[in-house]
Amino acid sequence: MQSPDLDPELVKSLLESLASWDPRASVPLALTYMRTGDEDALKGFDTMALATPVAGEMLKERYLSPTPDVAYLRTLPDGTLGKEFERYLTQNDLDANLLRESAFIPAHRERGDDVGYLAERGFQLHDMFHVLTGFDTTPLGEVRVVSFTVAQTPAPYPAMIIASRPLQMVLYKPELLPAVMDAITDGWALGRKAKPLMSVHWEEYWERPLAELRREHDLVEA
């Protein structure tokens, strides 16, 4: 079977992403892929996302949380999910609403309301996954989180990162390849071991101890 040719715009975006060390370089690449990628491949991502064990439950509820009240979270005791989430945002100078306005959400909604909803909830939870897994926001930490995400719920953007970063190392920095592959493996293994996180209403557990939640969802060693 002959493989379809890649769209020239996608090839250009891929090469630009591989040549850039900006951690955000995969964003325009993945958005271009959403517009110009092979339709069968894109349908494959849609199918995998909708076939995850929790997708049916999520689509019945269509739960979306309001933007976290960071001022309230700041008042919670140390060690609670809410306090540690606020600390993560503050230490990394992050806006709690930023990913809720991601361009990937309408890009997925163009593929259908169900796929769009799963993507929107996923972007709401990206920073939460950092807190729950303990993976930091360094380039390797981001690779760990997106690998964890793909292991739980396949999606084009995180998959593009874990597919392109090893190739970038091969082309430009082969000495970094072991570290990148270790990061991919760390995130993937934890994502496969942990209980599904996407369907949990984490924003209802701000007052719960983070350590307890990690144990309950198999995010730590037994």
C-alpha positions as CSV (number, residue, x, y, z in Angstrom):
1,M,0.0,0.0,0.0
2,Q,1.4,3.4,-1.0
3,S,1.6,6.0,1.7
4,P,-0.1,9.3,0.9
5,D,2.1,12.3,0.3
6,L,2.3,14.8,3.1
7,D,0.8,18.2,2.4
8,P,3.7,20.7,1.6
9,E,2.5,23.1,4.3
10,L,2.7,20.3,6.8
11,V,6.2,19.3,5.7
12,K,7.3,22.9,6.0
13,S,5.8,23.2,9.5
14,L,7.5,19.9,10.5
15,L,10.9,21.1,9.4
16,E,10.4,24.4,11.2
17,S,9.5,22.6,14.4
18,L,12.5,20.3,14.2
19,A,14.8,23.2,13.7
20,S,13.5,25.1,16.8
21,W,14.4,24.6,20.4
22,D,11.4,26.6,21.6
23,P,9.2,24.2,23.6
24,R,6.1,25.7,21.9
25,A,7.4,24.8,18.4
26,S,5.1,21.8,18.3
27,V,2.0,24.0,18.6
28,P,1.9,25.4,15.0
29,L,3.0,22.0,13.7
30,A,0.1,20.2,15.4
31,L,-2.4,22.9,14.3
32,T,-1.2,22.5,10.7
33,Y,-1.6,18.8,11.1
34,M,-5.1,19.2,12.2
35,R,-5.9,21.2,9.0
36,T,-3.8,19.4,6.4
37,G,-3.0,15.9,7.9
38,D,-4.0,12.7,6.3
39,E,-7.8,12.3,6.9
40,D,-7.6,8.6,7.7
41,A,-4.9,9.3,10.3
42,L,-7.0,12.1,11.9
43,K,-10.0,9.8,12.0
44,G,-7.8,7.2,13.7
45,F,-7.1,9.7,16.5
46,D,-10.8,10.5,16.8
47,T,-11.6,6.8,17.0
48,M,-9.0,6.1,19.7
49,A,-10.2,9.1,21.8
50,L,-13.8,8.0,21.6
51,A,-12.9,4.4,22.4
52,T,-11.2,5.1,25.7
53,P,-12.8,3.4,28.6
54,V,-14.1,6.7,30.1
55,A,-15.2,8.4,26.9
56,G,-18.8,7.2,27.1
57,E,-19.2,8.3,30.7
58,M,-17.7,11.7,30.0
59,L,-19.9,12.3,26.9
60,K,-23.0,11.6,29.0
61,E,-22.0,14.3,31.6
62,R,-20.0,16.7,29.4
63,Y,-18.6,18.1,32.5
64,L,-16.5,21.3,32.2
65,S,-15.2,23.2,35.2
66,P,-15.2,26.9,35.7
67,T,-11.8,28.7,35.8
68,P,-10.2,27.9,39.2
69,D,-10.5,30.5,41.8
70,V,-6.8,31.0,42.5
71,A,-7.3,33.4,45.4
72,Y,-9.4,30.7,47.2
73,L,-6.9,27.9,46.4
74,R,-4.2,30.1,48.0
75,T,-6.0,29.9,51.3
76,L,-6.0,26.1,51.5
77,P,-3.6,24.1,53.6
78,D,-0.3,22.9,52.3
79,G,-0.5,19.5,50.7
80,T,-4.1,19.8,49.5
81,L,-4.7,19.4,45.8
82,G,-5.9,23.0,45.6
83,K,-3.0,24.5,47.3
84,E,-0.5,22.5,45.3
85,F,-2.3,23.5,42.1
86,E,-2.1,27.2,43.0
87,R,1.6,26.8,44.0
88,Y,2.3,25.2,40.6
89,L,0.6,28.0,38.7
90,T,2.3,30.7,40.8
91,Q,5.8,29.2,40.6
92,N,5.6,28.8,36.9
93,D,3.9,32.1,36.3
94,L,0.9,30.5,34.6
95,D,-2.5,31.8,33.8
96,A,-5.2,29.3,35.0
97,N,-7.3,30.2,32.0
98,L,-4.7,30.1,29.3
99,L,-5.2,26.5,28.0
100,R,-9.0,26.9,28.3
101,E,-8.7,29.2,25.3
102,S,-6.4,26.9,23.2
103,A,-6.8,27.0,19.4
104,F,-6.9,23.2,19.5
105,I,-10.4,23.2,21.0
106,P,-12.2,24.7,18.0
107,A,-9.9,22.7,15.7
108,H,-11.2,19.5,17.4
109,R,-14.8,20.8,17.4
110,E,-14.6,21.0,13.7
111,R,-14.2,17.2,13.7
112,G,-17.4,16.8,15.8
113,D,-18.9,17.8,19.1
114,D,-17.8,14.6,20.9
115,V,-14.2,14.9,19.9
116,G,-14.3,18.6,20.6
117,Y,-15.6,18.1,24.1
118,L,-13.0,15.5,25.0
119,A,-10.3,17.9,23.7
120,E,-11.7,20.8,25.7
121,R,-11.7,18.8,28.9
122,G,-8.2,17.5,28.2
123,F,-6.9,21.1,27.9
124,Q,-8.6,22.0,31.1
125,L,-6.7,19.2,32.8
126,H,-3.2,19.6,31.3
127,D,-1.9,21.7,34.3
128,M,-3.7,19.4,36.7
129,F,-1.8,16.4,35.2
130,H,1.4,18.2,36.0
131,V,0.4,18.5,39.6
132,L,-1.0,14.9,39.9
133,T,2.0,13.3,38.3
134,G,4.6,15.5,39.8
135,F,6.2,16.1,36.4
136,D,7.7,19.6,36.2
137,T,7.5,22.2,33.3
138,T,11.0,21.8,32.0
139,P,11.2,20.6,28.4
140,L,11.7,17.0,29.7
141,G,8.9,17.4,32.2
142,E,6.6,18.5,29.4
143,V,7.6,15.4,27.4
144,R,6.7,13.3,30.4
145,V,3.3,14.9,30.8
146,V,2.4,14.6,27.1
147,S,3.6,11.0,27.0
148,F,1.4,10.4,30.1
149,T,-1.5,12.1,28.3
150,V,-1.2,10.0,25.1
151,A,-1.1,6.8,27.2
152,Q,-4.4,7.8,28.8
153,T,-6.2,9.5,25.9
154,P,-4.6,9.7,22.4
155,A,-4.6,13.1,20.7
156,P,-2.7,14.7,17.9
157,Y,-0.9,17.5,19.8
158,P,0.8,15.4,22.5
159,A,1.4,12.6,20.1
160,M,3.1,15.1,17.8
161,I,5.5,16.1,20.6
162,I,6.5,12.6,21.5
163,A,7.0,11.7,17.8
164,S,9.0,14.7,16.8
165,R,11.3,15.3,19.8
166,P,13.3,12.1,19.4
167,L,13.7,12.9,15.7
168,Q,14.9,16.4,16.6
169,M,17.6,14.8,18.9
170,V,18.7,12.4,16.2
171,L,19.1,15.3,13.7
172,Y,20.7,17.9,16.0
173,K,21.5,16.6,19.5
174,P,22.0,12.9,19.6
175,E,23.6,13.1,23.0
176,L,20.2,14.2,24.4
177,L,18.4,11.2,22.9
178,P,18.7,8.9,26.0
179,A,17.2,11.7,28.2
180,V,14.3,12.3,25.9
181,M,13.6,8.6,25.5
182,D,13.7,8.2,29.3
183,A,11.2,11.0,29.6
184,I,8.8,9.5,27.0
185,T,9.1,6.1,28.8
186,D,8.5,7.6,32.2
187,G,5.3,9.4,31.2
188,W,4.0,6.5,29.0
189,A,4.6,3.9,31.7
190,L,2.8,6.0,34.4
191,G,-0.1,6.8,32.1
192,R,-0.6,3.1,31.3
193,K,-0.4,2.1,35.0
194,A,-2.6,4.8,36.5
195,K,-6.3,4.8,36.6
196,P,-8.1,6.9,34.0
197,L,-7.8,10.6,35.1
198,M,-9.8,12.3,32.4
199,S,-13.3,11.5,33.8
200,V,-12.5,12.7,37.4
201,H,-14.0,16.0,38.5
202,W,-10.7,17.1,40.0
203,E,-11.9,20.6,40.7
204,E,-14.3,19.1,43.3
205,Y,-11.4,17.7,45.3
206,W,-9.4,20.9,46.0
207,E,-9.5,20.3,49.8
208,R,-8.3,16.7,49.5
209,P,-4.7,15.8,50.3
210,L,-2.7,15.4,47.0
211,A,-0.8,12.4,48.4
212,E,-4.1,10.5,49.0
213,L,-5.4,11.3,45.5
214,R,-2.2,10.0,44.0
215,R,-2.4,6.8,45.9
216,E,-6.1,6.3,45.0
217,H,-5.4,6.7,41.3
218,D,-2.2,4.6,41.1
219,L,0.1,7.5,40.5
220,V,2.7,6.4,43.0
221,E,4.6,3.2,43.7
222,A,2.6,0.8,45.8
